[in-house]
Amino acid sequence: MPDRTDPKPAADAAASRAARKERRRERSRDEILAAARAVLLRSGIGAMTLEAVAAEAGMSKTGLYYYFASKDALVFELVHG
């Protein structure tokens, strides 16, 4: 019977959860960037609003702010990322 005081399984589980969370975050960032590219190509930079990008990505504008603080930050990542 495993020792319940052994912190290793709990630490492994926490590390695994953290790794999954980071993969989801990176995948979401990539999906947002793809949505921004689609809006940009379809409508141009003037019409590329955070609302339009959020709608294209299938998320709320508030959710988008979790990943990018502003339109400038999103555009910067598109250009330099």
N, C-alpha and C positions, 0 to 999 in steps of 0.2 A: 504494500500500500504506500503511495507517495506521501512524503512528509509535507503537511499543509503549511509548515512554516518556511518552506523553501521559497525565497522571493524570485527565483529564476523564471518559473513559468509565468508569473505575473509580469515580470519585466519583459519577457519575450512577447507576451500578448500585447503589452503597451507599445512596444517597438513595432509590432506588426500593424497595430491600429494606426500609429503615426505614419508609417510608410504608406498604407492605403490612403490615408487622408491627403498626404502629399501628392500621390499619383492622381487622385481625383482633382486636386487643386490645379495641377499642371495640365490635366486634360481639359478642365474648364477654361483655363487661360487660353489654351490652344483653340478651343471652340469659339471663344469670344473674339480672338484675333481673326479667325476664319470668317466669322460673321461681320466683323469690321471691314475686312477686305471686300466681302461681297457687297456691302452697302456702299463702300467707297467706289468700287468699280461700276456699280449700277447707277449711283446717284451723284457721285462727285463729293469732294471734300466739304463743300458748303452745306450739303444736305446730310452729311454724316453726323448725326446727333447721337448722344448716348441712348436716347429713347429708341432710335432706329436700330442701333446695334443690339440693344437689349431685346427688342422684338425679334430681330433676326436670329439671335442666339436662343430665344425661347426662355428668357429669364426676365426678372424685374430689373428696373433701373437701379434699385437699391442693391440687388444682388451683384450687378455689374460694378458698383462702387466698392464692393468688397475686394475686387481684383485690381481695379484701376481707379485712382482718386479723381481723375479728370479726363476730359477729352484729349488734352495735351499729353497726358501720360500714356493714353492708349495709342495715339498717333506716334509718339516717340518709340513705343515698343514695336509698332508696325514697321517703322523706318529703320530703327537701329537694332531690333531684337533679332 
